[in-house]
């Protein structure tokens, strides 16, 4: 969940996360990252991607997020500590625009720049990937045991299968593997956006997989077949249905149905993508309450 902007940073963000964990009864302390890849350079054409720098773990935006993680994790040692990492394509959109405007501009600009100057564009992506590795180093030193890697760029109407396999996937996999090399105990792969082709991500190094079921058109059961041996995270639609409507009886019924229908799959119940801000935390806690009563 993204909190309101006034709770993005500092002590307000710490308290917002702690309140969320307490009231939702979640088992995982997933901390959102709002310290985004900087946009302190001008990208006006494809050739400008060569100017994207590599940031080490001492970069101010990385250390600010690491300190946030440290403060949160030391206060909730009973939960599995996990840091959110916006992947290569998402971070490229941030460094291009200075804001998360992937849907309206970021993905189309990247697609155009790749096709007009692949050498310069991929040079920028490689530097972004190196910076993400630096973020993982800092996050794990701050107490994160898991990395939640948000992968974009797999939508069927953006990069082709060949472009994704040749330019995007190798860098995604490099960053995810680095998480393990840096000491992460687990990695969650998150894939979202409409028309996401889930099969493109089947070879990514991870333990847990989460994707937008309705957006991708790939059910939990189908996804479990694609990601054989992986733990599946999801079950609740992030845009409609009992979770969003606040139907507590419906949430309980859906919880029982998911547990019954996925008995042969290792499943963590959760949302298939970011829940809307302002959602009543009692809706999420209803899942835990139902599980405790089963």
C-alpha positions as CSV (number, residue, x, y, z in Angstrom):
1,X,0.0,0.0,0.0
2,X,1.2,3.5,-0.8
3,X,0.6,5.9,2.0
4,X,-0.3,9.6,1.4
5,X,2.6,11.8,0.5
6,X,2.8,13.3,3.9
7,X,3.8,9.8,5.2
8,X,6.4,9.0,2.6
9,X,9.5,9.9,4.6
10,X,11.0,10.1,8.1
11,X,9.2,9.5,11.4
12,X,5.8,9.9,9.9
13,X,6.5,7.0,7.5
14,X,7.9,4.9,10.3
15,X,4.7,5.4,12.3
16,X,2.4,4.8,9.3
17,X,4.1,1.5,8.6
18,X,3.9,0.4,12.3
19,X,0.3,1.3,12.5
20,X,-0.4,-0.6,9.3
21,X,1.4,-3.8,10.5
22,X,-0.4,-3.6,13.9
23,X,-3.9,-3.1,12.5
24,X,-3.8,-5.4,9.5
25,X,-2.2,-8.3,11.5
26,X,0.2,-9.1,8.6
27,X,3.0,-11.6,9.0
28,X,5.4,-9.7,6.7
29,X,6.8,-6.2,7.4
30,X,6.8,-5.0,3.8
31,X,8.1,-1.5,3.7
32,X,7.3,0.7,0.7
33,X,10.1,2.6,-1.0
34,X,9.3,6.2,-1.8
35,X,13.0,7.3,-2.1
36,X,13.1,6.9,-5.8
37,X,15.9,6.8,-8.3
38,X,17.0,10.4,-8.7
39,X,16.1,12.5,-11.8
40,X,19.1,14.9,-11.6
41,X,20.1,14.7,-15.2
42,X,18.3,15.6,-18.4
43,X,17.1,12.8,-20.7
44,X,15.7,14.5,-23.8
45,X,16.7,11.9,-26.4
46,X,17.8,8.2,-26.4
47,X,21.5,9.1,-26.4
48,X,21.1,10.9,-23.0
49,X,20.6,7.6,-21.2
50,X,24.4,7.2,-21.3
51,X,24.5,10.0,-18.7
52,X,22.6,8.1,-16.1
53,X,25.0,7.6,-13.2
54,X,25.7,4.6,-11.0
55,X,24.9,5.3,-7.3
56,X,26.7,3.5,-4.5
57,X,25.0,2.6,-1.2
58,X,26.1,5.9,0.4
59,X,24.0,7.9,-1.9
60,X,21.6,10.1,0.2
61,X,18.4,8.7,-1.2
62,X,19.6,5.1,-0.5
63,X,20.8,5.9,3.0
64,X,17.5,7.7,3.8
65,X,15.5,4.6,2.8
66,X,17.9,2.3,4.7
67,X,17.5,4.4,7.9
68,X,13.7,4.1,7.5
69,X,14.0,0.4,7.2
70,X,16.3,0.2,10.2
71,X,13.9,2.1,12.4
72,X,10.9,0.0,11.4
73,X,12.5,-3.4,11.6
74,X,14.0,-2.8,15.0
75,X,10.5,-2.1,16.3
76,X,8.8,-5.1,14.8
77,X,11.2,-8.0,15.2
78,X,8.3,-10.5,15.2
79,X,7.6,-10.0,11.5
80,X,9.5,-11.1,8.4
81,X,11.3,-7.8,7.3
82,X,11.1,-7.1,3.6
83,X,12.1,-4.1,1.6
84,X,10.4,-3.0,-1.7
85,X,12.7,-2.5,-4.6
86,X,11.3,-0.8,-7.8
87,X,12.8,-2.8,-10.6
88,X,15.0,-1.8,-13.6
89,X,12.1,-0.6,-15.8
90,X,10.2,1.1,-13.0
91,X,13.4,2.9,-11.8
92,X,14.2,3.9,-15.4
93,X,10.8,5.6,-15.5
94,X,11.6,7.4,-12.2
95,X,15.0,8.6,-13.4
96,X,13.5,9.7,-16.7
97,X,10.6,11.7,-15.3
98,X,11.3,12.3,-11.6
99,X,7.9,10.8,-10.8
100,X,6.1,7.4,-11.1
101,X,4.5,8.2,-14.5
102,X,5.1,4.9,-16.1
103,X,1.7,4.3,-17.5
104,X,1.2,7.6,-19.2
105,X,4.8,8.4,-20.4
106,X,7.5,6.3,-19.0
107,X,6.9,3.0,-20.8
108,X,6.4,4.5,-24.2
109,X,9.5,6.7,-23.9
110,X,11.6,3.6,-23.0
111,X,10.1,1.6,-25.8
112,X,10.9,4.3,-28.3
113,X,14.5,4.9,-27.0
114,X,15.3,1.2,-27.0
115,X,14.2,0.9,-30.7
116,X,16.0,4.1,-31.8
117,X,19.3,3.8,-29.8
118,X,19.5,0.4,-28.0
119,X,23.2,0.9,-27.1
120,X,22.6,4.1,-25.2
121,X,19.4,3.0,-23.7
122,X,20.8,-0.3,-22.4
123,X,23.9,1.5,-21.0
124,X,21.5,3.6,-18.9
125,X,19.6,0.5,-17.8
126,X,22.8,-1.2,-16.8
127,X,23.8,1.7,-14.6
128,X,20.3,1.7,-13.0
129,X,20.7,-2.1,-12.3
130,X,24.0,-1.4,-10.6
131,X,22.4,1.2,-8.5
132,X,19.6,-1.2,-7.5
133,X,22.3,-3.6,-6.4
134,X,23.7,-0.9,-4.2
135,X,20.2,-0.3,-2.7
136,X,19.9,-4.0,-1.9
137,X,23.3,-3.9,-0.1
138,X,22.1,-1.0,2.0
139,X,18.6,-2.5,2.6
140,X,20.0,-5.9,3.8
141,X,22.5,-4.2,6.1
142,X,19.6,-2.2,7.5
143,X,17.8,-5.5,8.5
144,X,15.8,-6.6,5.5
145,X,15.7,-10.3,5.1
146,X,13.7,-10.2,1.9
147,X,13.5,-8.1,-1.2
148,X,10.2,-7.5,-3.0
149,X,11.2,-6.9,-6.6
150,X,8.6,-5.0,-8.6
151,X,9.2,-5.9,-12.2
152,X,7.6,-3.9,-15.0
153,X,8.2,-4.0,-18.8
154,X,6.6,-7.5,-19.4
155,X,3.4,-6.1,-20.8
156,X,2.5,-7.5,-24.2
157,X,1.9,-4.1,-25.6
158,X,5.2,-2.5,-24.7
159,X,8.4,-4.5,-25.3
160,X,8.2,-7.5,-27.6
161,X,9.1,-10.9,-26.2
162,X,12.5,-10.6,-28.0
163,X,13.2,-7.1,-26.6
164,X,12.3,-8.2,-23.1
165,X,14.4,-11.3,-23.2
166,X,17.4,-9.6,-24.7
167,X,17.5,-6.3,-22.9
168,X,15.2,-6.3,-19.8
169,X,15.2,-9.8,-18.3
170,X,19.0,-10.2,-18.0
171,X,19.2,-7.0,-15.9
172,X,16.2,-8.0,-13.8
173,X,17.7,-11.4,-13.1
174,X,21.1,-9.8,-12.3
175,X,19.6,-7.6,-9.6
176,X,17.5,-10.3,-8.1
177,X,20.4,-12.7,-7.9
178,X,22.5,-10.0,-6.3
179,X,19.9,-9.8,-3.5
180,X,20.8,-13.4,-2.6
181,X,24.5,-12.7,-3.0
182,X,24.1,-9.8,-0.6
183,X,22.5,-12.0,2.1
184,X,18.8,-11.9,1.4
185,X,16.9,-15.0,2.7
186,X,14.1,-14.7,0.2
187,X,13.1,-12.7,-2.9
188,X,9.5,-11.9,-4.0
189,X,8.9,-11.3,-7.7
190,X,6.0,-8.9,-8.2
191,X,4.6,-8.4,-11.7
192,X,1.8,-6.0,-12.5
193,X,0.2,-3.8,-15.2
194,X,-2.5,-4.7,-17.7
195,X,-1.5,-7.3,-20.3
196,X,1.5,-8.5,-18.3
197,X,2.8,-11.6,-20.0
198,X,3.6,-13.7,-16.9
199,X,5.4,-16.4,-18.8
200,X,8.3,-14.0,-19.6
201,X,9.3,-14.1,-15.9
202,X,9.2,-17.8,-15.3
203,X,13.0,-18.1,-15.2
204,X,13.6,-15.3,-12.7
205,X,15.5,-16.2,-9.5
206,X,13.0,-15.9,-6.6
207,X,11.2,-17.8,-3.9
208,X,7.7,-16.2,-4.1
209,X,5.7,-14.8,-7.0
210,X,2.9,-12.3,-7.0
211,X,1.1,-10.9,-10.0
212,X,-2.1,-9.0,-11.0
213,X,-4.4,-11.9,-11.8
214,X,-7.2,-9.9,-13.4
215,X,-4.8,-7.5,-15.2
216,X,-2.7,-10.3,-16.7
217,X,-5.5,-12.8,-17.2
218,X,-3.5,-15.5,-15.5
219,X,-5.2,-17.2,-12.6
220,X,-3.4,-18.4,-9.4
221,X,-3.8,-22.0,-10.6
222,X,-2.3,-21.2,-14.0
223,X,0.5,-19.1,-12.5
224,X,1.4,-22.0,-10.1
225,X,1.9,-24.1,-13.3
226,X,4.2,-21.5,-14.8
227,X,6.2,-20.9,-11.6
228,X,6.6,-24.5,-10.6
229,X,8.0,-25.0,-7.1
230,X,7.5,-21.4,-6.2
231,X,5.4,-20.0,-3.3
232,X,2.4,-18.1,-4.7
233,X,1.4,-14.8,-3.1
234,X,-2.0,-13.4,-3.8
235,X,-5.7,-14.2,-4.0
236,X,-7.4,-10.9,-3.4
237,X,-8.2,-8.5,-6.2
238,X,-6.8,-5.0,-5.5
239,X,-9.5,-3.1,-7.4
240,X,-12.8,-4.8,-6.8
241,X,-14.5,-7.5,-4.7
242,X,-15.0,-8.2,-1.0
243,X,-11.6,-6.8,0.1
244,X,-12.2,-3.4,-1.6
245,X,-15.9,-3.3,-0.7
246,X,-15.4,-4.0,3.0
247,X,-17.6,-7.1,2.9
248,X,-16.1,-8.9,5.9
249,X,-18.2,-12.0,5.5
250,X,-17.2,-12.1,1.8
251,X,-13.6,-11.7,2.8
252,X,-13.9,-14.7,5.1
253,X,-15.7,-16.8,2.5
254,X,-13.0,-15.9,-0.1
255,X,-10.3,-16.8,2.4
256,X,-11.8,-20.2,3.0
257,X,-12.3,-20.8,-0.7
258,X,-8.7,-20.0,-1.6
259,X,-7.4,-22.3,1.1
260,X,-9.6,-25.1,-0.1
261,X,-8.9,-24.7,-3.8
262,X,-5.1,-24.3,-3.5
263,X,-4.3,-27.0,-1.0
264,X,-1.6,-28.5,-3.2
265,X,0.1,-25.1,-3.7
266,X,2.2,-23.3,-1.2
267,X,0.2,-20.1,-0.8
268,X,0.6,-16.8,1.0
269,X,-2.7,-15.0,1.1
270,X,-2.4,-11.3,0.0
271,X,-3.4,-8.8,-2.6
272,X,-2.4,-9.3,-6.2
273,X,-1.1,-5.7,-6.4
274,X,-1.0,-2.4,-4.4
275,X,-4.2,-1.9,-2.4
276,X,-5.8,1.6,-2.6
277,X,-4.9,4.2,-0.1
278,X,-7.6,4.7,2.5
279,X,-8.7,1.1,2.6
280,X,-10.0,0.1,6.0
281,X,-7.3,-1.9,7.7
282,X,-10.0,-4.1,9.2
283,X,-10.6,-5.5,5.7
284,X,-7.1,-6.9,5.6
285,X,-7.2,-8.1,9.3
286,X,-10.3,-10.1,8.4
287,X,-8.1,-12.5,6.5
288,X,-5.9,-13.2,9.5
289,X,-9.0,-13.5,11.8
290,X,-10.5,-16.0,9.4
291,X,-7.3,-18.1,9.2
292,X,-6.9,-18.0,13.0
293,X,-10.5,-19.4,13.3
294,X,-10.0,-22.2,10.8
